[in-house]
């Protein structure tokens, strides 16, 4: 399994060399760019990784692969959970291909009876994955569950904001962005962004640019619905903290405000 850094990945699906697409679609290569992730033949990848899947599951795969990328990942995660059960999560999580580990995220998201604490514990190693794509799938897969138990989720994620891992600290911010990317909005946070203030305040001077960008994007999301609140919070943070990280977050977080 070659790491993404071993080549310059294509930024457009039409620019992916056939031999690279072939390797991606049989799980022999990790994606280096979003374009590569979108171009993978996931039906072929699934048949390669799990040749023992039932015919019923394989039929569902073909239907899922005709959907957009998020619905595709969600559908494959659900059918894998149905066909392989929870042991399949570990099989996916240990695979070298990032898309397969992404399926593990959506299998965790598809489990109906998990408590919020157990779901977060299950997704944690994938939220801390070395591959950028897996980390994105991790928050997308569990976000609907966290949005439904918003205050409890914020309470659990507060502990993640002090993690030594910048990836987990970023997850604590990114997973509950009011608007986000490729996901449904969270109306409660669009109307009352202050409900997540404990998370944001804990990350307001984070030294990691990766985390800073997420917090700034969170504020930028909130500014579209509650601009005065964002102005007030940033003014308060800048009064209380002269850290360059805080200044960067506030500058980027208010970039859409007049």
MOPEFEN-V522700 format. One record per residue. N is the residue number from 1. RES is the residue in one small letter. NEAR is the number of other C-alpha atoms within 8 Angstrom. Layout:
BEGIN
((N:RES:NEAR) (N:RES:NEAR))
END
This chain:
BEGIN
((1:x:7) (2:x:7) (3:x:8) (4:x:12) (5:x:6) (6:x:6) (7:x:6) (8:x:7) (9:x:10) (10:x:11) (11:x:9) (12:x:8) (13:x:10) (14:x:4) (15:x:7) (16:x:11) (17:x:6) (18:x:6) (19:x:6) (20:x:9) (21:x:12) (22:x:8) (23:x:10) (24:x:15) (25:x:12) (26:x:11) (27:x:12) (28:x:11) (29:x:13) (30:x:14) (31:x:12) (32:x:12) (33:x:10) (34:x:9) (35:x:10) (36:x:17) (37:x:9) (38:x:8) (39:x:8) (40:x:10) (41:x:7) (42:x:8) (43:x:9) (44:x:9) (45:x:13) (46:x:9) (47:x:10) (48:x:9) (49:x:8) (50:x:7) (51:x:7) (52:x:4) (53:x:10) (54:x:7) (55:x:6) (56:x:6) (57:x:11) (58:x:10) (59:x:8) (60:x:9) (61:x:12) (62:x:9) (63:x:8) (64:x:11) (65:x:10) (66:x:7) (67:x:8) (68:x:7) (69:x:7) (70:x:7) (71:x:9) (72:x:12) (73:x:11) (74:x:13) (75:x:10) (76:x:12) (77:x:16) (78:x:11) (79:x:11) (80:x:12) (81:x:14) (82:x:7) (83:x:9) (84:x:9) (85:x:9) (86:x:8) (87:x:7) (88:x:11) (89:x:12) (90:x:9) (91:x:8) (92:x:12) (93:x:11) (94:x:7) (95:x:9) (96:x:10) (97:x:13) (98:x:12) (99:x:10) (100:x:11) (101:x:15) (102:x:15) (103:x:13) (104:x:14) (105:x:16) (106:x:17) (107:x:15) (108:x:14) (109:x:12) (110:x:10) (111:x:8) (112:x:5) (113:x:4) (114:x:7) (115:x:6) (116:x:11) (117:x:7) (118:x:8) (119:x:12) (120:x:8) (121:x:8) (122:x:8) (123:x:12) (124:x:9) (125:x:8) (126:x:12) (127:x:14) (128:x:10) (129:x:10) (130:x:6) (131:x:7) (132:x:7) (133:x:10) (134:x:16) (135:x:14) (136:x:9) (137:x:11) (138:x:14) (139:x:12) (140:x:10) (141:x:12) (142:x:14) (143:x:10) (144:x:8) (145:x:9) (146:x:11) (147:x:10) (148:x:6) (149:x:9) (150:x:8) (151:x:7) (152:x:8) (153:x:11) (154:x:11) (155:x:8) (156:x:9) (157:x:10) (158:x:12) (159:x:8) (160:x:10) (161:x:13) (162:x:8) (163:x:9) (164:x:4) (165:x:7) (166:x:10) (167:x:12) (168:x:13) (169:x:14) (170:x:13) (171:x:10) (172:x:13) (173:x:14) (174:x:12) (175:x:9) (176:x:11) (177:x:12) (178:x:13) (179:x:11) (180:x:12) (181:x:4) (182:x:5) (183:x:7) (184:x:6) (185:x:8) (186:x:11) (187:x:7) (188:x:7) (189:x:13) (190:x:14) (191:x:8) (192:x:7) (193:x:12) (194:x:6) (195:x:8) (196:x:9) (197:x:8) (198:x:9) (199:x:13) (200:x:10) (201:x:7) (202:x:10) (203:x:12) (204:x:12) (205:x:10) (206:x:10) (207:x:7) (208:x:7) (209:x:7) (210:x:9) (211:x:15) (212:x:16) (213:x:10) (214:x:11) (215:x:16) (216:x:14) (217:x:11) (218:x:14) (219:x:11) (220:x:13) (221:x:13) (222:x:15) (223:x:15) (224:x:8) (225:x:8) (226:x:11) (227:x:10) (228:x:7) (229:x:8) (230:x:12) (231:x:9) (232:x:8) (233:x:8) (234:x:9) (235:x:8) (236:x:8) (237:x:10) (238:x:11) (239:x:7) (240:x:6) (241:x:7) (242:x:8) (243:x:7) (244:x:7) (245:x:11) (246:x:14) (247:x:10) (248:x:9) (249:x:13) (250:x:11) (251:x:9) (252:x:11) (253:x:14) (254:x:13) (255:x:7) (256:x:8) (257:x:6) (258:x:2))
END
